[in-house]
Amino acid sequence: ESDAPTHPNESAWELVEALEARVKQHDGATPFVTLSWAQGLDGSMAHASKDDPRLMLSGSESMALTHGLRKAHTAIMVGRGTIAGDDPRLSVRMDIDGKEIQVEEQPAAIILDGSLSTPPSSKIVSQAKMRRVIILTRGDSDTMCDFQEKPPKTWSMAKIQRGAALSCRGAKVMCLPSTSLEDILKALKTLGISSVFVEGGVSVVDAFLRRPDLIDQVVVTVAPLFVGGRRPPSGPLQAPLRLSHVETLCLGDDVVVSGQMPSAVDFANVSPEFAHGDLSDVTQDDSDGDDVTEFERAARKH
């Protein structure tokens, strides 16, 4: 996010406006979900090692599109690994019409964090008293609860202290009874989140690709470089996923591909297994360090 975004061209503007219209019309049991990421020509989203510096992929023009897409949603979702590795603000620094967005007008930030290891000093948590920041983790009851109102009895003292530190900074730590993506999205809907812009990291994108029935739109930015790093999906999918209503944009040196996932009818005909996946179905290497792995560990522990 170090490069300042430039104003998007007309095609990018039209893409944002069309998606914004679909978001406003959406009325389902789960929020409207746009899955978006940037990758190299070999599909890499990140370096092979988590200790490598952040991989900068999007150019200024495609980043401007990303900021417009962020603004079109109620919330922006990432995993704990993205916060720990990149320390992003997850903010809209320029609206599609060129206006700057104030902190209190920013979309909510959603962080998936099974271990509650999001640093209280991170940039996103530092905004929590002016902007809605929600951290989702695993609880020990059969209903969703606010950590401040009902700390889980099975948590270790260290995890309780981490939750308290985040809550004191203004973040809302919500404890969920289930780690399935569908239940996570339903929980967000009850919290007033009607649309979610999912940006990663690798494991979060991978998990959503295994539940394509929960995805409404996909926007992928392809940068002209080879990385040899980590990429989704991490392994075979139940069936190939072919986007419909596909649009391609050339923004600077980048190519943006946008499209919709197949309909629910298509999923029923091709691969009904899609209806039963959750985060624990995703197999990740332990060195990944991303939050879906943390959710899986928490599920096994509790």
C-alpha positions as CSV (number, residue, x, y, z in Angstrom):
1,E,0.0,0.0,0.0
2,S,3.0,2.3,-0.2
3,D,2.2,3.5,-3.7
4,A,-0.5,6.2,-3.8
5,P,-3.5,5.1,-5.9
6,T,-4.3,7.0,-9.1
7,H,-7.8,7.7,-10.3
8,P,-9.1,4.6,-12.2
9,N,-10.0,4.7,-15.9
10,E,-13.5,4.6,-17.2
11,S,-13.7,0.8,-17.5
12,A,-12.6,0.4,-13.9
13,W,-15.1,3.0,-12.8
14,E,-17.9,1.0,-14.6
15,L,-16.8,-2.2,-13.0
16,V,-17.1,-0.7,-9.5
17,E,-20.4,0.9,-10.2
18,A,-21.9,-2.4,-11.6
19,L,-20.6,-4.4,-8.6
20,E,-21.9,-1.7,-6.2
21,A,-25.4,-2.1,-7.8
22,R,-25.3,-5.8,-7.3
23,V,-24.2,-5.4,-3.7
24,K,-27.2,-3.1,-2.9
25,Q,-29.6,-5.6,-4.5
26,H,-28.3,-8.5,-2.5
27,D,-30.6,-10.0,0.1
28,G,-29.4,-13.4,1.3
29,A,-28.7,-15.3,4.4
30,T,-25.1,-14.5,4.1
31,P,-23.4,-11.2,3.0
32,F,-22.5,-10.5,-0.6
33,V,-18.9,-11.8,-1.0
34,T,-16.3,-10.5,-3.4
35,L,-13.1,-12.6,-3.4
36,S,-10.2,-10.5,-4.7
37,W,-6.5,-10.9,-4.8
38,A,-3.3,-10.0,-6.8
39,Q,-1.0,-12.6,-8.2
40,G,2.0,-13.0,-10.5
41,L,1.8,-14.8,-13.9
42,D,2.6,-18.1,-12.1
43,G,-0.3,-17.6,-9.6
44,S,1.9,-16.6,-6.7
45,M,0.3,-14.3,-4.1
46,A,3.2,-14.3,-1.7
47,H,6.9,-15.3,-1.4
48,A,7.7,-18.9,-0.7
49,S,8.9,-18.1,2.8
50,K,6.8,-16.2,5.3
51,D,10.0,-14.5,6.4
52,D,10.5,-12.7,3.1
53,P,9.4,-9.1,2.8
54,R,5.9,-8.3,1.5
55,L,5.4,-9.0,-2.2
56,M,4.2,-5.9,-4.0
57,L,2.1,-6.9,-7.0
58,S,-0.5,-4.3,-7.9
59,G,0.5,-1.2,-9.8
60,S,-1.0,2.2,-8.9
61,E,-3.8,2.0,-11.4
62,S,-5.0,-1.5,-10.4
63,M,-4.7,-0.5,-6.7
64,A,-7.0,2.4,-7.4
65,L,-9.6,-0.1,-8.6
66,T,-9.1,-2.1,-5.4
67,H,-9.8,1.0,-3.3
68,G,-13.0,1.6,-5.3
69,L,-14.1,-2.0,-4.7
70,R,-13.3,-1.8,-1.0
71,K,-15.6,1.3,-0.8
72,A,-18.4,-0.6,-2.4
73,H,-18.6,-3.1,0.5
74,T,-19.6,-2.9,4.1
75,A,-16.5,-4.7,5.3
76,I,-13.0,-5.8,4.3
77,M,-11.9,-9.3,5.4
78,V,-8.4,-10.7,5.9
79,G,-6.7,-13.3,8.0
80,R,-4.4,-12.8,10.9
81,G,-1.3,-13.7,8.8
82,T,-2.0,-10.8,6.6
83,I,-2.1,-8.4,9.6
84,A,1.0,-9.9,11.1
85,G,3.0,-10.0,7.9
86,D,2.0,-6.8,6.1
87,D,0.4,-4.6,8.9
88,P,-2.1,-3.1,6.4
89,R,-4.5,-0.3,7.2
90,L,-7.2,-2.0,5.1
91,S,-8.6,1.4,4.3
92,V,-10.1,3.3,1.3
93,R,-7.6,6.1,0.6
94,M,-9.5,7.3,-2.4
95,D,-13.1,6.9,-3.4
96,I,-14.0,6.1,-7.0
97,D,-14.9,9.7,-7.5
98,G,-11.5,10.9,-6.2
99,K,-12.7,12.0,-2.7
100,E,-10.6,11.0,0.3
101,I,-12.4,8.9,2.9
102,Q,-12.2,9.7,6.6
103,V,-11.5,7.0,9.2
104,E,-15.0,7.0,10.6
105,E,-16.4,6.4,7.1
106,Q,-14.2,3.4,6.4
107,P,-15.7,-0.1,5.8
108,A,-15.5,-2.3,8.8
109,A,-12.3,-4.5,9.1
110,I,-12.8,-8.2,9.7
111,I,-9.9,-10.3,10.9
112,L,-10.0,-14.1,11.1
113,D,-7.8,-15.0,14.1
114,G,-8.0,-18.3,15.7
115,S,-5.1,-17.7,18.1
116,L,-5.9,-14.0,18.9
117,S,-2.3,-13.1,18.0
118,T,-3.2,-10.0,16.1
119,P,-0.8,-7.4,17.5
120,P,-2.6,-4.7,19.5
121,S,-0.1,-2.2,18.1
122,S,-1.0,-3.0,14.5
123,K,-2.2,-0.2,12.3
124,I,-5.7,-1.6,11.9
125,V,-6.3,-2.1,15.6
126,S,-5.0,1.4,16.3
127,Q,-8.0,2.7,14.3
128,A,-10.6,0.6,16.3
129,K,-11.9,3.4,18.5
130,M,-12.8,5.4,15.4
131,R,-13.6,2.6,13.0
132,R,-15.3,-0.7,13.4
133,V,-12.8,-3.5,13.8
134,I,-14.1,-7.1,14.4
135,I,-11.9,-10.0,15.2
136,L,-13.4,-13.4,14.8
137,T,-12.1,-16.3,16.8
138,R,-13.3,-19.7,18.2
139,G,-15.3,-19.8,21.4
140,D,-16.6,-22.7,23.5
141,S,-20.3,-22.2,23.5
142,D,-23.0,-23.0,21.0
143,T,-23.8,-19.4,20.3
144,M,-21.9,-16.3,19.1
145,C,-20.8,-14.1,22.0
146,D,-18.8,-10.9,22.7
147,F,-15.5,-11.7,24.4
148,Q,-16.0,-8.7,26.8
149,E,-19.4,-10.0,27.9
150,K,-18.6,-13.7,28.1
151,P,-14.9,-14.8,27.9
152,P,-14.7,-18.5,27.0
153,K,-14.0,-20.7,30.0
154,T,-11.8,-23.1,28.1
155,W,-9.4,-20.5,26.9
156,S,-5.9,-20.3,28.4
157,M,-5.0,-17.3,30.6
158,A,-2.6,-16.1,27.8
159,K,-5.4,-16.1,25.2
160,I,-7.7,-14.3,27.5
161,Q,-5.1,-11.6,28.1
162,R,-4.5,-11.3,24.3
163,G,-8.3,-10.8,23.9
164,A,-8.4,-8.2,26.7
165,A,-5.5,-6.3,25.1
166,L,-7.3,-6.1,21.8
167,S,-10.7,-5.2,23.4
168,C,-9.0,-2.4,25.3
169,R,-7.8,-0.9,22.1
170,G,-11.4,-0.8,20.8
171,A,-11.5,-4.0,18.7
172,K,-14.7,-6.2,19.1
173,V,-13.6,-9.7,19.7
174,M,-16.4,-12.1,18.7
175,C,-16.3,-15.8,19.8
176,L,-18.0,-18.2,17.3
177,P,-19.2,-21.7,17.9
178,S,-18.2,-22.9,14.4
179,T,-15.3,-22.3,12.1
180,S,-17.2,-23.0,8.9
181,L,-17.1,-20.2,6.3
182,E,-20.9,-20.3,6.0
183,D,-21.4,-19.9,9.8
184,I,-18.8,-17.1,9.8
185,L,-20.7,-15.2,7.1
186,K,-24.0,-15.8,8.8
187,A,-22.5,-14.4,12.0
188,L,-21.3,-11.3,10.2
189,K,-24.9,-10.9,8.7
190,T,-26.3,-10.7,12.3
191,L,-23.7,-8.0,13.1
192,G,-25.0,-5.9,10.3
193,I,-22.4,-6.7,7.7
194,S,-24.2,-7.0,4.4
195,S,-21.2,-7.3,2.0
196,V,-17.6,-8.5,2.4
197,F,-14.6,-7.8,0.3
198,V,-12.2,-10.7,1.0
199,E,-8.6,-9.9,0.3
200,G,-6.6,-12.8,1.7
201,G,-4.1,-14.1,2.6
202,V,-3.3,-17.3,0.7
203,S,-5.1,-19.7,3.1
204,V,-8.3,-17.5,3.3
205,V,-8.5,-17.3,-0.5
206,D,-7.9,-21.1,-0.7
207,A,-10.7,-21.8,1.8
208,F,-13.2,-19.7,-0.1
209,L,-12.3,-21.4,-3.4
210,R,-13.4,-24.6,-1.7
211,R,-16.8,-23.0,-0.9
212,P,-17.5,-21.3,-4.3
213,D,-21.3,-21.3,-3.5
214,L,-20.6,-18.6,-0.9
215,I,-18.8,-16.3,-3.5
216,D,-20.7,-13.8,-5.6
217,Q,-17.9,-12.1,-7.5
218,V,-14.2,-12.8,-8.1
219,V,-11.7,-10.0,-9.1
220,V,-8.1,-11.1,-9.8
221,T,-5.3,-8.8,-10.6
222,V,-2.5,-10.4,-12.6
223,A,0.9,-8.7,-12.5
224,P,3.6,-9.4,-15.2
225,L,6.1,-11.2,-13.1
226,F,7.1,-14.7,-12.0
227,V,7.6,-15.3,-8.2
228,G,7.7,-19.0,-7.5
229,G,5.9,-18.5,-4.3
230,R,2.7,-19.5,-2.5
231,R,-0.6,-19.6,-4.4
232,P,-4.2,-20.8,-4.2
233,P,-5.7,-23.3,-4.6
234,S,-3.3,-25.4,-2.5
235,G,-4.5,-28.7,-4.1
236,P,-7.2,-30.1,-6.3
237,L,-10.7,-28.7,-6.1
238,Q,-13.9,-30.8,-6.2
239,A,-14.5,-29.5,-9.8
240,P,-13.1,-26.8,-12.1
241,L,-14.6,-23.4,-11.5
242,R,-15.3,-21.5,-14.7
243,L,-16.4,-17.8,-14.1
244,S,-19.4,-16.4,-16.0
245,H,-20.0,-12.7,-17.1
246,V,-16.2,-12.3,-17.4
247,E,-14.6,-8.9,-17.9
248,T,-11.0,-8.1,-18.5
249,L,-9.3,-4.8,-17.9
250,C,-5.8,-3.6,-18.7
251,L,-4.7,-1.2,-16.0
252,G,-1.1,0.0,-16.4
253,D,1.0,-3.2,-16.7
254,D,-1.6,-5.3,-14.9
255,V,-4.5,-7.3,-16.2
256,V,-7.7,-7.5,-14.1
257,V,-10.1,-10.5,-14.6
258,S,-13.6,-10.2,-13.1
259,G,-16.5,-12.6,-13.1
260,Q,-19.2,-14.4,-11.2
261,M,-19.1,-17.9,-9.8
262,P,-21.5,-20.5,-11.3
263,S,-25.0,-20.5,-10.0
264,A,-26.3,-22.7,-7.2
265,V,-28.0,-24.9,-9.8
266,D,-24.7,-25.5,-11.5
267,F,-23.1,-26.5,-8.2
268,A,-25.9,-29.0,-7.6
269,N,-25.4,-30.5,-11.0
270,V,-21.6,-30.6,-11.0
271,S,-20.4,-31.0,-7.4
272,P,-22.8,-31.2,-4.5
273,E,-19.8,-31.7,-2.2
274,F,-19.3,-28.0,-2.3
275,A,-22.2,-27.6,0.1
276,H,-20.4,-29.4,3.0
277,G,-17.0,-27.7,3.2
278,D,-15.6,-25.6,6.0
279,L,-12.3,-24.2,7.1
280,S,-11.1,-27.5,8.6
281,D,-11.4,-29.1,5.2
282,V,-8.4,-27.0,4.0
283,T,-5.0,-28.6,4.3
284,Q,-2.2,-26.1,4.8
285,D,1.5,-26.5,5.4
286,D,2.3,-25.6,9.0
287,S,4.9,-23.1,7.8
288,D,2.1,-21.0,6.1
289,G,1.4,-19.3,9.4
290,D,-2.0,-18.0,8.1
291,D,-5.2,-17.8,10.1
292,V,-7.1,-20.6,8.5
293,T,-4.5,-23.0,10.0
294,E,-5.0,-21.2,13.3
295,F,-8.8,-21.7,13.1
296,E,-8.2,-25.4,12.4
297,R,-5.9,-25.7,15.4
298,A,-8.3,-23.9,17.6
299,A,-11.1,-26.2,16.5
300,R,-9.1,-29.3,17.4
301,K,-8.1,-27.8,20.8
302,H,-11.5,-26.7,21.9
